[in-house]
Structures are given as structure tokens and as C-alpha cells.
């Protein structure tokens, strides 16, 4: 029965390979986004932009909140839609 199921499932091998590759890429991206060096670099860029006047204090605070939220999000979690937690005036 093992040979028969292997033959029947053979056409699905490329699909399994693509799914596996997608999972590997996702893991690499999450590791890069969650690395302390990447987070520190992003916070420094936000602070530099605020000091140079390229972004306002409100934009700076929002950007820092997003970095912290991404840092605290469990691996593999899907981020909430941007702006979904903001209330309309």
C-alpha cells in the first residue's frame, strides 16, 4: 500500500515543495524582523528622523509602538490591519 500511495501522491510533490519553501522563507523573515540588531537599528532610524524633523512626535510615537508591537507579537501571528485599532474622531 505504501508504494501505491507514493505513486498517487507523486503529482503533489511540487506543491509540497513550494509550501515547504514558503515556510522556510517566512521563518527567515520573522527571525530577521525579530532580531535585536534589526529592532535597535529601526528604533535608531525613527529617533534620527524625529530629531531631523522629518517626522512629527506623534508619528515617532506611532512608529515606536509598531516596532514594540511587532517585537511582542508571537512568531507566526498575523499582524492586525494597519490602523484598525485607531478610533475615528
N, C-alpha and C positions, 0 to 999 in steps of 0.2 A: 504494500500500500504506500510506502514511503516513496518509491520510485514513481508511482502514478501521480501522487500529489506534487512531486517535484516537477514533473513534466507539465502538469496542468497549470501550476503556478509560475512557470518559467516566463511567460509573457509579462508578468507583473514585476519582474526583476528590475527593469529600468525605473519604474515608478518608485520602488523601494529605495533604489539608489539615490534618486532625486530627493526623496523625503529625508533620507539619512544625511545627505549633503546639506540640505536646508537646516536641519537640526544642528549640525556641526557649525555652520556659519552663524546661526543665531547664538549659540553658546559663546563663540569667539567675540561677537559684537557685545554681548552682555558683559563679558569679562573686561573688555576694553572700556566700556562705559562706566563700569563699577570700580575700576582700578583707582586707588588713592591718588596716583600721579595725574590721571586724567581729570579727576574731580578737582584737585588742587589747581591744575592749570586752568580749568574753566572758571573757577572762582576768582583766580588772579586776573583773568581776562575781563570778567564782569567788573571787578574793582577798578581796573585800569580805565575801562570805558566810562565808568561813573566819575572818576577823577578828572578825565579829559573832557567831560561834559557831553559825551556822545549819547549817553542815556540819562534819563532822569532818576531821581531817588526811588520813585515808585517802580520804574522799570527794573532798576537794580534789585529792589526787594523781591519783585516777582521772579526775576531770573534766579536769584539765590534760593527762593522757595522751590522752584522747579528742580534745581540741582539736588537739593536736600530730599525732595520727594522721590526723585529717581534713585538716589542713594539708598533710601529706606524701603523702596519697593522690593518685594520678594522676587527672586530670579524667575523669569518666565511669565511674570504677571503682565497683563496687557495694560498699558497706561490709559488713564481716563482721557476722554476727548479734551483738547485744549480749550480752556475757558468754561468747561461745564460746571465748575464749582463757583463761578462768579455769578453774582446776582445782578440783574438789570436794575438801574436806578429808577 
